[in-house]
Amino acid sequence: MKKSTLKDISKRTNLSVSAISKILSNAPDSFTSSAKKELVKKVAEELHYVPAFGSRLLNKRKTNTVGILMPMPAGVQGVHNWHFNEYIKTLIILCVYYLEQKEHSSYFSIFQSGTIDQAIDGLLYRGCESFIFLGKDTADDVSIIRKKMAEQNTTYIGFGTELDRNVYSDSASGIQEILKFFIAQKRKNFRLLLLKPSGALHKDRRHAGLASVFPEVPLPQLVKKYVHYFKSGFTSSYDEMSSIGYDAVRILFAKDPSVNAVMFFTDYYAFGGLKYFAEKQIIPGKDVLVAGFDNTFIASHGVTPFTSCAQDTEKIAYSLTEHLFAAKPCSVPVKPLVFIR
């Protein structure tokens, strides 16, 4: 379909292109009647006329454009190696979809650590008026974001950030549901295989999920009994995660062969655990219950399906776009989806 121009509107209204441009840009004009102005706007709508993006910037008109920003995790070379890419891709696509429903366009940008100010400036240059920040940020990032947003008088919101306007995954509720399922199945000798958090334990939502199951027991005592930390830190390699999961389960069962349920930090670590169980002829679902996080294809359709959580990306994206244009601080929890298998 051919894109409509000011000349097309001119032919329908018998007005000059310059007069039409003034009307559509709401420029002061004392020579054109209200009736003519309404006619121009009606014809523009009928022809589905959209002003050029550059002209809207030059005229300082609203661009209805949102910048979506995400940090690249340290040590990751390219998004194809990032193990969260499945749900992140879905989340970005859903954000774009919901923004389009609100007649907003968007830019997506990934920035390296320490370059968030340049990333924001680049999107401001492209006419972005509001911002969605995805992923974990640093204290410096938060300070820069707040300063930039205040200077430009732009609205913003984050997902999983420390910003005062934030949507977050309430993963504690998902952990709680799975652990209660373990207990209901008489699998009280369970373990959580986790990455050791860099901050306080009570602020980590997976530890908070454990604490919510046993509110009367101090968290350090629960950690000593139920939590086993991986020896290695974060990795972006699926093979490495599987290998780490294998070694963690091997060490765990060497210490206590009576463990009857295991929840892994992600499904990819769980896959390594399944390899160990297969070697030792331990039957998942019978001898030991297995659970993970992210609800990947491995968990849902693998040779041995297992329980998992998944980010409710649709609700997260909807919440981000619904709260984006407000000015007041907000903290919006979104419960993960739990799939018991």
Wavefront OBJ file of the C-alpha trace (Angstrom):
o trace
v 0.000 0.000 0.000
v 1.403 3.394 -1.062
v 2.273 5.724 1.817
v 0.135 8.861 1.923
v 1.830 12.260 1.712
v 0.913 15.882 2.397
v 0.311 16.285 -1.355
v -2.431 13.625 -1.205
v -4.164 15.537 1.584
v -3.706 18.775 -0.394
v -5.551 17.328 -3.398
v -8.500 16.313 -1.211
v -8.775 19.600 0.706
v -7.642 22.240 -1.826
v -5.193 23.630 0.712
v -1.465 24.186 0.241
v 1.060 21.667 1.560
v 2.503 24.278 3.936
v -0.946 25.051 5.385
v -1.636 21.348 5.925
v 1.752 20.854 7.568
v 1.008 23.670 10.039
v -2.389 22.219 10.885
v -1.080 18.695 11.485
v 1.831 19.964 13.580
v -0.547 22.153 15.643
v 1.447 25.265 14.715
v -0.181 28.661 15.436
v -2.379 29.641 12.494
v -4.976 32.432 12.546
v -5.813 32.262 8.823
v -7.373 28.791 8.580
v -10.914 28.210 9.861
v -11.721 25.546 12.437
v -13.806 23.735 9.816
v -10.818 23.505 7.462
v -8.602 22.247 10.263
v -11.099 19.517 11.125
v -11.348 18.573 7.437
v -7.565 18.215 7.142
v -7.382 16.005 10.222
v -10.285 13.879 8.987
v -8.719 13.374 5.543
v -5.338 12.607 7.118
v -6.980 9.914 9.209
v -8.854 8.476 6.212
v -5.602 8.288 4.220
v -3.744 6.779 7.214
v -1.198 9.574 6.979
v 1.783 9.241 9.351
v 4.208 12.193 9.689
v 7.852 11.472 8.988
v 9.727 10.583 12.184
v 12.405 13.205 11.551
v 9.881 15.986 11.163
v 8.275 15.088 14.481
v 11.654 15.377 16.174
v 12.413 18.715 14.502
v 9.021 20.070 15.527
v 9.502 18.712 19.074
v 6.290 16.737 18.814
v 5.640 13.496 20.664
v 7.220 10.552 18.894
v 5.434 7.839 20.910
v 8.691 5.891 20.950
v 9.974 3.704 23.776
v 13.556 2.565 24.341
v 14.051 -0.983 25.683
v 17.482 -1.454 27.262
v 19.194 -4.592 28.562
v 22.698 -5.118 29.995
v 24.954 -7.816 28.609
v 26.034 -10.106 31.486
v 29.745 -10.073 32.287
v 31.689 -12.723 30.387
v 28.986 -13.363 27.815
v 30.074 -13.081 24.187
v 26.851 -12.491 22.236
v 23.200 -12.989 23.203
v 23.165 -16.445 21.568
v 25.267 -17.666 24.496
v 23.050 -16.209 27.213
v 21.099 -19.015 28.878
v 18.136 -16.729 29.647
v 17.744 -15.817 25.974
v 14.583 -17.896 25.447
v 12.384 -16.036 27.888
v 14.138 -12.693 27.319
v 13.427 -12.876 23.587
v 9.788 -13.673 24.329
v 9.588 -10.823 26.840
v 11.012 -8.303 24.349
v 8.608 -9.409 21.607
v 5.641 -9.141 23.998
v 6.727 -5.670 25.157
v 6.887 -4.545 21.530
v 3.439 -6.069 20.911
v 1.785 -4.360 23.886
v 3.446 -1.050 23.010
v 2.075 -1.316 19.474
v -1.396 -1.803 20.971
v -0.852 1.586 22.590
v 0.315 3.011 19.241
v 3.930 3.270 20.378
v 6.988 2.166 18.437
v 10.178 0.971 20.125
v 13.933 0.542 19.897
v 15.819 -2.312 21.572
v 19.451 -1.919 22.634
v 21.971 -4.040 24.552
v 24.730 -2.243 26.437
v 28.003 -3.392 27.970
v 28.784 -2.759 31.634
v 29.608 0.886 32.305
v 28.041 2.225 29.103
v 24.413 2.746 30.110
v 24.691 6.547 29.842
v 25.808 6.285 26.198
v 23.052 3.764 25.505
v 20.381 6.098 26.910
v 21.791 9.072 24.989
v 21.690 7.067 21.764
v 18.009 6.253 22.231
v 17.165 9.807 23.273
v 18.794 10.970 20.030
v 16.423 8.632 18.187
v 13.425 10.267 19.844
v 12.676 7.843 22.686
v 10.407 9.440 25.281
v 10.052 6.527 27.727
v 12.310 3.660 28.757
v 12.011 0.029 29.841
v 15.107 -1.382 31.556
v 15.442 -5.169 31.602
v 17.747 -7.143 33.860
v 19.955 -6.666 36.856
v 21.591 -3.273 37.258
v 24.376 -1.841 39.392
v 24.158 1.003 41.908
v 25.917 3.236 39.366
v 23.387 2.275 36.672
v 20.477 3.191 38.958
v 22.039 6.579 39.729
v 22.646 7.325 36.037
v 19.143 6.216 35.011
v 17.446 8.398 37.618
v 19.565 11.406 36.679
v 18.970 10.984 32.930
v 15.237 10.413 33.330
v 14.885 13.484 35.570
v 16.847 15.663 33.138
v 14.695 14.593 30.180
v 11.438 14.399 32.154
v 10.832 10.918 30.735
v 8.905 8.048 32.274
v 10.589 4.717 32.899
v 10.210 1.307 34.496
v 12.456 -1.686 35.097
v 12.143 -5.445 35.278
v 14.261 -7.135 37.934
v 16.046 -3.870 38.734
v 16.652 -1.739 41.819
v 14.783 1.208 40.328
v 11.955 2.884 42.249
v 9.623 1.892 39.383
v 9.965 -1.846 38.928
v 8.220 -5.074 37.952
v 9.773 -8.219 39.397
v 9.342 -11.978 39.230
v 8.114 -13.281 42.567
v 10.192 -16.468 42.210
v 9.892 -17.052 45.975
v 6.258 -18.083 45.475
v 7.255 -20.594 42.790
v 9.975 -22.096 45.003
v 7.492 -22.283 47.869
v 4.919 -24.133 45.744
v 7.434 -26.722 44.547
v 8.904 -27.326 48.009
v 5.426 -27.779 49.456
v 4.772 -30.287 46.665
v 7.913 -32.175 47.707
v 6.728 -32.255 51.321
v 3.194 -33.327 50.337
v 4.762 -36.235 48.428
v 6.605 -37.221 51.641
v 9.948 -36.091 50.187
v 11.130 -34.096 53.182
v 14.813 -34.833 52.685
v 15.064 -32.433 49.744
v 17.883 -30.157 48.619
v 18.103 -26.913 46.673
v 21.138 -26.688 44.384
v 21.772 -22.964 43.957
v 24.299 -20.329 42.982
v 25.544 -18.538 46.083
v 24.044 -15.013 46.107
v 26.416 -12.063 46.235
v 24.209 -10.141 48.672
v 22.279 -10.931 51.852
v 20.526 -14.311 51.843
v 17.151 -12.922 52.894
v 17.128 -10.630 49.847
v 17.574 -13.540 47.435
v 14.116 -14.669 46.330
v 14.977 -18.374 46.087
v 16.204 -18.370 49.667
v 13.109 -16.363 50.589
v 10.979 -19.130 49.050
v 12.659 -21.685 51.308
v 12.188 -19.438 54.344
v 8.470 -19.061 53.592
v 7.976 -22.830 53.874
v 9.523 -22.887 57.359
v 8.805 -19.384 58.774
v 9.633 -20.436 62.338
v 13.176 -21.601 61.482
v 16.070 -19.093 61.093
v 17.259 -18.865 57.483
v 20.935 -19.770 58.203
v 19.727 -22.983 59.830
v 17.561 -23.798 56.791
v 20.444 -23.106 54.426
v 22.727 -25.448 56.356
v 20.163 -28.258 56.150
v 18.595 -27.844 52.713
v 20.889 -25.794 50.430
v 23.909 -27.007 48.469
v 25.848 -24.351 46.550
v 27.506 -25.040 43.212
v 31.293 -24.816 43.392
v 31.360 -22.782 40.157
v 29.723 -19.403 39.620
v 27.538 -18.158 36.764
v 28.259 -19.548 33.315
v 26.588 -18.911 29.981
v 27.443 -22.324 28.516
v 24.740 -25.015 28.479
v 27.389 -27.760 28.522
v 29.132 -26.202 31.514
v 25.862 -25.866 33.429
v 25.073 -29.518 32.748
v 28.546 -30.539 33.915
v 28.260 -28.425 37.074
v 24.840 -29.958 37.809
v 26.277 -33.456 37.376
v 29.168 -32.810 39.764
v 26.916 -31.153 42.350
v 24.549 -34.139 42.456
v 27.472 -36.583 42.586
v 28.907 -34.782 45.627
v 25.477 -34.391 47.228
v 24.564 -38.079 46.967
v 28.023 -39.178 48.095
v 27.354 -37.289 51.337
v 23.710 -38.328 51.715
v 22.305 -41.085 49.462
v 18.903 -40.751 51.178
v 18.121 -37.396 49.481
v 14.740 -37.919 47.793
v 14.041 -34.604 46.019
v 16.266 -32.012 44.345
v 15.467 -28.549 42.986
v 18.078 -27.016 40.665
v 18.847 -23.350 39.993
v 17.834 -23.834 36.335
v 16.728 -26.700 34.101
v 20.167 -26.829 32.471
v 21.818 -27.779 35.763
v 19.031 -30.326 36.280
v 19.924 -31.956 32.960
v 23.361 -32.760 34.388
v 21.706 -34.228 37.458
v 19.567 -36.481 35.269
v 22.734 -37.831 33.643
v 24.072 -38.798 37.068
v 20.787 -40.463 38.043
v 20.781 -42.475 34.806
v 24.333 -43.701 35.458
v 23.459 -44.756 39.005
v 20.072 -46.233 37.980
v 18.233 -43.775 40.237
v 14.758 -43.314 38.788
v 13.499 -39.670 38.658
v 9.883 -39.428 39.774
v 10.186 -42.605 41.809
v 13.470 -42.672 43.723
v 13.987 -38.908 43.584
v 11.803 -35.971 42.548
v 13.469 -33.415 40.271
v 12.606 -29.745 39.718
v 14.241 -26.857 37.889
v 13.563 -23.313 36.747
v 12.788 -21.746 33.325
v 10.553 -24.621 32.079
v 12.756 -25.276 29.057
v 12.110 -27.904 26.389
v 14.321 -30.256 28.432
v 11.895 -30.052 31.368
v 8.666 -30.291 29.404
v 9.517 -32.638 26.509
v 12.788 -34.325 27.391
v 13.222 -38.085 27.842
v 12.556 -37.560 31.549
v 10.189 -34.595 32.043
v 10.446 -32.870 35.417
v 8.781 -30.119 37.470
v 9.790 -26.556 36.647
v 8.897 -22.875 37.002
v 8.627 -20.384 34.166
v 8.576 -16.613 34.044
v 5.065 -15.382 33.205
v 6.419 -13.305 30.321
v 2.993 -12.245 29.082
v 2.008 -10.803 32.446
v 5.454 -9.228 32.946
v 5.313 -7.491 29.557
v 1.737 -6.342 30.162
v 2.656 -4.960 33.603
v 5.703 -3.131 32.217
v 3.737 -1.403 29.474
v 0.753 -0.649 31.731
v 2.881 1.059 34.407
v 5.445 2.632 32.061
v 3.726 5.973 31.557
v 2.902 6.689 35.206
v 5.113 8.897 37.338
v 4.659 7.421 40.822
v 7.048 4.790 42.260
v 5.760 1.230 42.019
v 6.838 -2.319 42.818
v 4.780 -4.885 40.905
v 5.243 -8.607 41.664
v 4.459 -11.230 39.016
v 4.153 -14.850 40.135
v 5.942 -17.431 37.994
v 4.052 -20.285 36.375
v 4.630 -23.661 38.032
v 4.423 -26.944 36.105
v 4.251 -30.013 38.337
v 5.382 -33.187 36.565
l 1 2 3 4 5 6 7 8 9 10 11 12 13 14 15 16 17 18 19 20 21 22 23 24 25 26 27 28 29 30 31 32 33 34 35 36 37 38 39 40 41 42 43 44 45 46 47 48 49 50 51 52 53 54 55 56 57 58 59 60 61 62 63 64 65 66 67 68 69 70 71 72 73 74 75 76 77 78 79 80 81 82 83 84 85 86 87 88 89 90 91 92 93 94 95 96 97 98 99 100 101 102 103 104 105 106 107 108 109 110 111 112 113 114 115 116 117 118 119 120 121 122 123 124 125 126 127 128 129 130 131 132 133 134 135 136 137 138 139 140 141 142 143 144 145 146 147 148 149 150 151 152 153 154 155 156 157 158 159 160 161 162 163 164 165 166 167 168 169 170 171 172 173 174 175 176 177 178 179 180 181 182 183 184 185 186 187 188 189 190 191 192 193 194 195 196 197 198 199 200 201 202 203 204 205 206 207 208 209 210 211 212 213 214 215 216 217 218 219 220 221 222 223 224 225 226 227 228 229 230 231 232 233 234 235 236 237 238 239 240 241 242 243 244 245 246 247 248 249 250 251 252 253 254 255 256 257 258 259 260 261 262 263 264 265 266 267 268 269 270 271 272 273 274 275 276 277 278 279 280 281 282 283 284 285 286 287 288 289 290 291 292 293 294 295 296 297 298 299 300 301 302 303 304 305 306 307 308 309 310 311 312 313 314 315 316 317 318 319 320 321 322 323 324 325 326 327 328 329 330 331 332 333 334 335 336 337 338 339 340 341
